[in-house]
Amino acid sequence: MIRRNGEHPVEKRENMRGGNGTVEITALEKELLPAQCRLFSKIVLRPGCSIGVHEHTGEAEMFYFASGEGTVTDDGVKIAVKAGDSMTTPSGHTHGVENTGSEDLVIIAAIARD
């Protein structure tokens, strides 16, 4: 099934997971996700916005940084990221992400249940 640009549901979350600012989440697929997949979305963090550090339990989250730059906190360690980088947070581990750049940080994210 094809979803055209503009047909994807968009949600805005304030202070997501204790982070700063507004996070925009565009569901790239919502209705036809396989049972083991909980999320497949584009996440946009404007400059200065963040998703607070949180733990994943019983699932893993994968990020592909499509554009922009920022800092991730990966199990307590801060690491700079930029377009083209990716990361995986397995079950039992923590992560957070902050846009430290001057343009939007765009992330393609998927969450898969264990």
Disulfide bonds with the S-S distance in Angstrom:
none
